[in-house]
């Protein structure tokens, strides 16, 4: 009952371990694949997220499902020595690649690495000024539980930014994108990372992820206010934002 296209039918524990396997197997090649698959555009999507974050010197920030630390690295510079950034990820291998990369770049001091599941964040209530989750929420099994957990650890006045694949806004783009992700992407994964299945999982997980309006109402159900989203690259990606008051 465990088909490539059947992630929905797979039991929860199985899904958790499959996600773990996927990210264990792609960790080493993750950054190069990101650049290749998005033709470098993921950097612009991340830049936009930082620009919408309202980050200030001294802020405490959680980069959840932070993986190899692109956002955490930028935040670490922006919050300065009086601020703090926590890079949290469920997966050891991704955290290790991230930690090694940032240390090699000399980004140290105000950064901490925590292995954590987004559904059960191991932090006190009202801890963070900003929480980001970039290309992470679609991998989380119980998204409502994860959003509630993020809401709990966010400070009143704080904001959540969710950067995630979403629903392309016109038909032509949808067709081109389907071709790309179902045909080309697994081939690229095979060539570069010797792993087509993980990249097939990626394409499938994108299709199953809630669209713009659905995610917005999920955020509202978790308690977030003044929620909004901004489509990027024609809605291939969307950046959702919500506040806790
Ligand atoms: N945020 C990084 C970026 O934008 O480059 C990494 C994104 S990567 C596609 C997704 C990450 O989500 C992986 O590192 C994976 O281990 C992590 N992840 C998956 N499920 C998670 C969960 N339940 N809690 C925390 N992290 C999770």
Boltz pocket constraint, residues with backbone or C-beta under 6 A from the ligand:
constraints:
  - pocket:
      binder: B
      contacts: [[A, 19], [A, 23], [A, 34], [A, 64], [A, 65], [A, 66], [A, 67], [A, 68], [A, 69], [A, 70], [A, 88], [A, 89], [A, 90], [A, 91], [A, 94], [A, 116], [A, 117], [A, 118], [A, 119], [A, 133], [A, 134], [A, 135], [A, 136], [A, 139], [A, 140], [A, 141]]
      max_distance: 6.0
